[in-house]
Amino acid sequence: MTISQVGAPAARAVDVTFTGDTLVVRLRDGRILSVPLAWFPTLRAATVLQRSNWELIGDGVGVHWPALDEDISVAGLLGLPD
């Protein structure tokens, strides 16, 4: 499998949740990405209500938190160029 098959164009977020110290992003293809909140200081410092108010960007290529002015791309989470 090549990077182009699993990379940014194919990877789309469908859901976002949080555990105590992680951001969890579920992708359309079934993958689940779990990353430390320490990577995202704005999200780490946010309230539960602020974190829960998110929206998908561009059919799931990224996630936006309006109250925090925070954007995270799926490609970035996967370590791929945006």
C-alpha positions as CSV (number, residue, x, y, z in Angstrom):
1,M,0.0,0.0,0.0
2,T,1.4,3.4,-0.9
3,I,1.1,6.6,1.0
4,S,-1.2,8.0,-1.6
5,Q,-3.7,5.2,-0.7
6,V,-3.7,6.0,3.0
7,G,-2.7,9.6,2.9
8,A,-4.4,12.9,3.2
9,P,-6.9,12.7,0.3
10,A,-8.3,9.4,1.6
11,A,-8.3,10.2,5.2
12,R,-11.5,12.0,6.4
13,A,-12.6,12.5,10.0
14,V,-16.1,11.6,11.0
15,D,-16.1,12.0,14.8
16,V,-14.0,13.5,17.5
17,T,-14.0,12.6,21.2
18,F,-11.7,13.1,24.2
19,T,-10.5,11.0,27.0
20,G,-8.8,12.5,30.1
21,D,-5.6,13.3,28.2
22,T,-6.1,12.4,24.6
23,L,-7.8,13.6,21.4
24,V,-9.4,10.7,19.5
25,V,-10.4,11.2,15.9
26,R,-12.4,8.5,14.1
27,L,-11.8,8.3,10.3
28,R,-14.2,7.4,7.6
29,D,-12.2,4.3,6.7
30,G,-12.4,2.9,10.2
31,R,-9.1,4.0,11.6
32,I,-9.0,5.7,15.0
33,L,-6.3,8.2,15.7
34,S,-5.5,8.9,19.4
35,V,-3.0,11.6,20.2
36,P,-1.9,13.3,23.5
37,L,-3.7,16.5,24.3
38,A,-0.2,17.8,25.3
39,W,0.4,18.2,21.5
40,F,-2.4,20.8,21.4
41,P,-2.1,23.3,24.3
42,T,-5.2,25.2,23.3
43,L,-7.4,22.1,23.5
44,R,-5.7,20.9,26.7
45,A,-6.5,24.2,28.4
46,A,-10.1,24.3,27.1
47,T,-13.2,23.4,29.0
48,V,-15.2,20.2,28.2
49,L,-17.9,22.4,26.7
50,Q,-15.4,24.2,24.4
51,R,-13.9,20.9,23.3
52,S,-17.3,19.4,22.5
53,N,-18.1,22.3,20.2
54,W,-16.3,21.2,17.0
55,E,-17.1,21.0,13.3
56,L,-15.6,19.2,10.4
57,I,-13.7,21.2,7.8
58,G,-13.9,20.3,4.1
59,D,-15.8,17.0,4.3
60,G,-13.6,15.8,7.1
61,V,-10.1,16.9,6.0
62,G,-9.8,18.7,9.3
63,V,-11.5,19.7,12.6
64,H,-12.3,23.2,13.7
65,W,-13.2,24.4,17.2
66,P,-15.0,27.8,16.7
67,A,-14.8,29.0,20.3
68,L,-11.1,28.3,20.4
69,D,-10.1,29.3,16.9
70,E,-8.3,26.0,16.7
71,D,-7.9,23.9,13.5
72,I,-6.3,20.4,13.2
73,S,-5.9,18.6,9.9
74,V,-6.2,14.8,9.6
75,A,-3.1,14.9,7.4
76,G,-1.2,16.6,10.2
77,L,-2.3,13.9,12.7
78,L,-1.1,11.3,10.3
79,G,2.3,13.0,9.9
80,L,1.6,13.9,6.2
81,P,1.9,17.2,4.5
82,D,-1.3,19.2,4.4
